[in-house]
Amino acid sequence: MGKTILVEEDITCSKKLIKRLETDQFKVNSAFWLYFPELEEWKLVISTDFIDKYGPRKAYSFVQDKLEKIKPRIISLNDINIVGKDYELIESKRYVPISADARKNAGNFLNMAEV
């Protein structure tokens, strides 16, 4: 089961993960938490050219390796979506980065949180 509530600890952990991922080989183009209403859960969306070049299996394996080194580990690979640079949401840039305080009272209007 995924994250139904996003808390500050999730954002802190995701920032640690992004720092660990940043290499010459795995460049993070953007990363943000996105609420999927149909699933009723938050997912960390990571945009990287790595997935376009090496495929999803290698990309998720790379992320899992870095994720295992983060303590405490409160997010899992099930909480993460890795997308390429051509992912529709990334291309359109129609997302709204919001703060943790705004997210508490946002309802359905603001469903994204920038990492």
C-alpha positions, 0 to 999 in steps of 0.5 A: 500500500502506498502513502495516503498522507505525505508528511515532512519526514517523507520530503526530508527522506526524498531529498536525501535520496535525490542527493544520493542519486545525483551522479554523472550517470543518473541526473535528476531533471526534476523530482516532486511528490504527486498525489494520484487521486485514483490510487488515493496515494502520494508518489515521488516522481523522479524525472531522469534521462537514465530511464530513457537510456538504460530502461526501467529495470536498470533505473529502478534497480539503481534507485533501490540500491541508493534507497537501501543506504538511507537511514531511516528509510521511510519511503520504499520503491513502491512510493516512487515513479521514475519517468523520462524527460518526455513524461507528459506532466514534466513536459507541460510543467502544469504542476504546482509546487507547494509547501508542507503547510499549504498541503495540509489544507489544499484539498484537491486543488493542490496535489503536488509537492516539490522536493 
